[in-house]
Each structure stands twice: as C-alpha cells, then as structure tokens.
Amino acid sequence: MKNIEPIIKLLTVIIEDRTVPRNIRAAAEEAKKELTEKSDNTWDIRLSSAISTLDDIINDPNMPIYTRTQIWNVVSMLEAVKREL
C-alpha cells in the first residue's frame, strides 16, 4: 500500500531520534512493524492497531512537544488512509 510510505518515513524519523524517550521510540517501532510486516490481518485491523499503539503514548509527560506533534500527524495520516479503505 503506497499511501503508508510517508507514514513509515515519519515513524522512522521518530525511531531514530535519540532525544525521544525509549518507550516512545519502542511504541513508534511497534506501530511501524504493524504496518510493514506481512500479516493475516486486514489493513483495517493493522491501521487500527497502529493508531491504538500511538494513542496509548500520546499523553506521556516525558514526550518532547515536537515529537507529540509528529505523532499527532502520523495518527491523522493513518486515520485518513483508514477512511479511504
């Protein structure tokens, strides 16, 4: 699915940013894995799982403000892709 390529790139930026706390990078990695690995789940389920993973960490008090903005952007993009299905 080519609509998720920009999302994968944004998640990769978060994962590779060493100023982001480890638990947040791990959640971004998990969301990326949901979207990139082959799975028996439908795209709807995979997108929902990635959104849920990112929603769980969005209120972390240790998250840098710019990272929170990036994650909101990723969640918005995921929801847009989900609506297109």
C-alpha positions in Angstrom: 0.0 0.0 0.0 1.8 3.1 -1.2 -0.3 5.5 0.9 1.6 4.5 4.0 5.1 5.3 2.7 5.1 8.8 4.1 3.8 7.5 7.4 6.6 4.9 7.6 9.2 7.7 6.9 7.8 9.8 9.8 7.8 6.9 12.2 11.4 6.1 11.2 12.4 9.7 12.0 10.9 9.3 15.5 12.5 5.9 16.0 16.0 7.3 15.0 15.7 10.5 17.1 17.9 9.8 20.2 16.3 12.7 22.1 13.0 10.8 22.2 12.5 8.6 25.3 13.0 4.9 24.7 9.4 3.9 25.5 8.1 6.3 22.8 10.6 5.1 20.2 9.5 1.5 21.1 5.8 2.4 20.5 6.7 4.0 17.2 8.7 0.9 16.2 5.7 -1.3 17.1 3.4 0.8 15.0 5.8 0.7 12.1 6.1 -3.1 12.5 2.3 -3.4 12.3 2.2 -1.5 9.1 5.2 -3.1 7.4 5.3 -6.8 8.3 3.3 -9.3 6.4 0.2 -10.3 8.4 -3.0 -12.3 8.1 -4.9 -9.2 9.5 -6.7 -6.9 7.1 -5.4 -3.4 6.5 -8.3 -2.0 8.6 -7.1 -4.0 11.6 -3.4 -3.2 11.1 -4.2 0.5 10.8 -6.4 0.4 13.9 -3.7 -1.4 15.8 -1.0 1.2 14.8 -3.4 4.1 15.8 -4.1 2.5 19.2 -0.4 1.9 19.9 0.3 5.6 19.2 -2.7 6.8 21.1 -1.5 4.9 24.2 1.7 7.0 24.4 0.4 10.4 23.2 -0.1 11.8 26.8 3.3 10.7 28.1 4.6 13.6 30.1 8.2 12.9 29.1 7.5 13.2 25.4 9.1 16.3 23.7 6.5 18.7 22.2 7.8 18.3 18.7 7.5 14.5 18.9 3.9 14.8 20.2 3.2 16.9 17.1 4.8 14.4 14.8 2.8 11.5 16.4 -0.5 13.5 16.0 0.5 14.0 12.4 1.1 10.3 11.9 -2.2 9.4 13.6 -4.1 11.8 11.4 -2.5 10.3 8.3 -3.3 6.8 9.5 -6.9 7.8 10.0 -7.1 9.3 6.5 -5.8 6.1 5.0 -8.3 4.1 7.0 -11.2 6.3 5.8 -10.1 5.6 2.2 -10.4 1.8 2.6 
